Amino acid sequence: MEHTGQMERDEQEFGPRLGRMLDVYADVPAPDLVSGGLARGRRLKRRRQTLWGVAVFTVATGLTGGMVLTGMLPGDSAGGTKNQAAVTIPDFSLAANGTSAPDGKDAVTGRATVATLRDLLPGKPATSGYQWWDNKVGADTVSAGGRLLTDSGEAETTVSLQGNFQLTAFDALSKDAARAAAQDSTGAEQDKSGSVAPDKSAAAKEAGGSDKSGTDKGGSEKKVRPATKAELQTFYSCADRATAGANLSSCSARNLADGSVLISYEERSAALTRRTADLLRKDGTRIVLVTSNSTDSKRGPADLAAPPLTLAQLATIAENAAWQPWVDPAVNDGAKGIS
């Protein structure tokens, strides 16, 4: 485990931290060593207040348009996942007609996604540590999400909801895009009240359609195209995840009965365990749920022996019809009690 001084430097250098997270994953120790390391981890955790905001959450668990979702970057498949059959990407032709707000509907807020997550947790556990974010809402995109804590505040679960994910630029699905977004987003934060800080990521600027979004650093015009079905098929694949070096202890990708695509996987780095369920529906809506055995899913340290939710439980939550990019105003109003 790193020394405290190094951890403090890491908090000031988000880009390098992300690089190490993507490139250097250690094998998980034996179970009896996991619990033994938790006490020291808790002491170190008290010196590391969670930097959790639009920039961090964007790279970690969500994206709008061209922004990358780190949790979905390809990684090393384990347990024979290279032999899994490829998934079939849904036909999004019907979703093409749903790129604007339906009559009487509002874009879902980050606070509302946290309230929905809380209500869908099995067993209705006590929750705390609510934080959320709202990203740009355009004619063709809605993006919102948040996090909460369970297990006496020692386990984080996050949600990211994105409308029309099929319009995502393919460039955003790469490891390099994750690094670029991290390096350009070190100054953005979001406080517990859910107020949104400026999104400085290069991918966000590209997705936003501003004057700067269409040019690269050399001033050349940059064209953004949506990902093809073949590219999305690779993105939702366990077999093609080796390039990011993620230490996957399990991974499964499959089509649901309605044609939606679900990939579920577990990553381990030392004592830190992170589980993810990523669902892409036929209407283009994407729901990503991540749970871990730490109050900080990306950096740790581990606070519990295991995450509070199984991969099956995450998948069940992701498949719930309550997740919608456009909702009745009452849904957002009802979530205002989250604080």
N, C-alpha and C positions, 0 to 999 in steps of 0.2 A: 504494500500500500504506500502511496506517495506521502512524503512528508507534508506537514501542515503548510510550510512556506510555499511549497510547489503548488498546493491546492489554491492558495490565495493568488498566486500568479496566474493560474489557470482561469480563475474567475475573471481576470482582466483581459484574457486572450481567448475569446470564444472560438475564433477560427482554428487556431492550433489544437484546441481541445477537441473540436469536431474531427480534425484530421486523425488525431490519435484514436478517437473512438471508432472511426471507420477502419483504420488500418491495423490496430494492435488490440486484438482480443485474446485474453488468456483463457486457458482451460479452467473450468469450474473445479474447485477443490472437492474433496470428499465431504459428504453431508456433515460429519462430525466436526470438520474444520469451519464450516459455514457459521454455525451458531457461535463458535468460539471467537470469530472475528467481529461479531455484531457489536459487542460492548465498546470496543475501540472505535468502530465506525460511528456510533452514536456520539462519542465525544468529539470526533472530528466534524460531524454534521453540525454541531452547535456553532462551529466557526464558519459555516458556509450557508448563509441565507440564500434561499433559492432565487436565482435570477430567472424569472419566468415571465415572458412578455411576448409581444408579437413576433419579434425577431427570433427568439429562442423557440417559441412554439411553432412558428412557421417552418423552420428547418427540422424540428423534431417531430411534429405530428400533423402538419397541415400545409396546404398550399392554396393559392388562388391563381387560376390561369396557369402561369409558367413557373410557379414556385414549387420547390422540391419538397418531398416528404422523405426525410432521412430513414424513417422506420421501414420504408418500402424499397430501399436500394438493394440491388442484388447482393447476395452473400453466399458463403460456402454452404452448400446443401449437405445435410447429414441424414443418416438412417435410410439410404436408398432412395432419396427424393429425386435423384437424377433420372430414375426410371419411371417417374410419374407421367401419365398422359398429359398432353398440353390442354389447357382450358380453351373454351370457345368464347371469344369476346362477344357480348350481346350486340344485336342490331340496334343502333341508336337513332334510326330514322324517325321514330315517333318522338324521341327527345328533342329533335331539331325544332319542333313546333313549340317547345316549352322553354324558350329562352328569355321570356319576359315574365313579370309578375302577373299571376292570375288575378282576375278581378276579386277584390275583397281580401286579398292575402298580403302579408308583409314578409320580408326576408327574416328568417329565423335569427334570433340574437344569440350571441355566445352564452349569455346567462340562461337562455331557454334550453340550450343544449346541455348545460350542466344540470339543470333541473330535471330534464328527461333522463339523463344518465343516473342521477340519484334515484329517481322513481323506478328505474328498471333493474337496479342492483338486486340480486337474489338475496332473500332474507331481510331486506330493508335494514341494513346496518347503519349505525350512527356515522354521519359524515361531517366533514369540516374542510377548512382550507380552500374554499371555493375561489377560483380565478377563471377568467374567461377572456375571450378576444373576439372582435368582429373585424373582418377584413373588407376590402372593397366589394361593393355590391354594384354590379353593372347589369346591362341588359341580358347578359348571357351567363352570369355567374353569381353564386352566393357562397360565402365561405365563413364559417363560424366554428367555435369550439371552446373547450375549457378543460378544467381539471378539478378533482376533488380528492380528499384523503379519507381513508377508512382505517380500521384497525388501530384505533386510538391515535390517529394522525400519523401513522408510520408507513402507510402504503398509498402510493399515488396511482390514480386511474385517470386517463385523459381521453377526450373524444375530439375528433375533427370531422366536420360535415362539409362536403363540397358539392355544389350543384354543377351539372354538366361537366363532369371530369373528363369526358371524352374530348373536350376542346382544349385540354392541356397541351402546351407545346412539348414536343418530344425532347427538346434540349433539357427540359426541366427534370427528366427522369434519369439523369446521369449523376455519377458521383462528383464530377467536376462542378456541376451546377450547385450541388449542396455546399461544396467548399466556397464557391463564389458568393452564394447567398449569405453564408456565415460571415465571411470576411467583410461584406458590405453592410452588415446588420448589427455590429457590435454595440452601437449606441442606443438601440431601441429597447424600451422596457414597457411593461404594463403593470399597474399596481393592482392590489386586491379588489379595488372597486370596479375593475373591468374597463377603465378608461384606456383608450387605444393610443399608443405612441406612434410616431411616424414610421412607416414601413420603408426601410432604406435598402432592402435587398435588390440586387440587380435583376433577379427574376421578376420581382414584383413590379419594378419600373417597366420591364419589358411587357408584362401583362397589362399594365395600366393604360397603355396607349398614349402616353404623353409624348412630347417632342423628344425627350431623351430616351424613351423606351425603344425607339426605332433605330437607334444608332449604337454602335459599339464604341470602345474606348478610342479607336482610331478615327471615329467620325463616319465610318461607313454605315450604310443603311443595313439594318438587320431584319430579315424576314422571319416571321413566326408562323409556323404551321402546326396544326393539331397533330397529335400522335396518330399513327395508323393502327389498324387492328392488330397487325403483326407486331408492332412495337409494344402495344398494350399487352399482347399475349406474352411477350418476353418479360414485361414488367410484373405480370401476375404469374410468375413461374418460380418454382423452387430450384429447378435444374440450372437456371441461368443466373444464379445469384452469387456466384463465386467471386466475381470481380471486385466486390467491395470488402471481402475478407471478414464478413460478419461470422461469428461463431454460433451457428444455428444448431441447437440441440434437437430440434424437430421442426418440420415444415410440411404443410399440406395445402395444395391448391386444387380447387374443384369447382364445377358448375353446380348451382342449386337447381331444383326442379323447374323454377321459372326462368332459367337462363342466366341469372346473376352469377357473378364470379366472386368466390371467397378464397382468400389465402390466409392461413393461420400459421403462426410460427413462434418459436421461443428462442431467445438469444441469451447467452450467458457470458459475462465478463467478470472473472474472479467470483466473488460472492453475489454479485448483482445479477438478477434474473429479470428479464423483460419479456412479456407475452403480448402478441399483437394479433388482432383480427381485422382484416381489411376487406370490405365488401364493396363491390362495384355493381350497382343495379342496372336494370335495363333502361331506366329513365335517365341514366347518366349520373345519378346521385352516388356519392362515395361516402362511406362511413368507416372511420378508422378508430379503433379502440386499443389503447395500450395500458397495461397494468404491470406493476413491478413490486418488488419487495423493498422499496425505498421511497422516501418522500421526494426524491429527485430521480426520476426514471432514467435520465440520460447520464448523470454523473455519479450517482450513488452518494455515500456508501450504502450497503445493504443494511436495513433496519430489522428485517424479519427473515426467517428461513426460506419463505416462499411467497410469491405474490398472492393476493387475496382471491383472485379469480382464475379459473382454469381456462384453457383455450376454448373448450366447449361452451362455457358460460359466456365468454366474450362473443363468440359467434352467435349465440342466441340473442344477446343484447343487440348486436349489429343488425340482425335480421328483423328486428321489430319494426312494424310499420309506422311507429311514432316518429321516426327520423324523417323529416321533410325539410327541404330548403325554403319552401314558402308555406306559411302557416296562418291560421286565423289570428287576428290581433290579440285575442284573449290568451293565446298560448304565451306570447311574449309578456303580456301584462301579468299573467299568473306566475311568471318566474321572477318578478321584481322583488319577491321576498328573499331571494338568494342573496346573501351578503357575507 
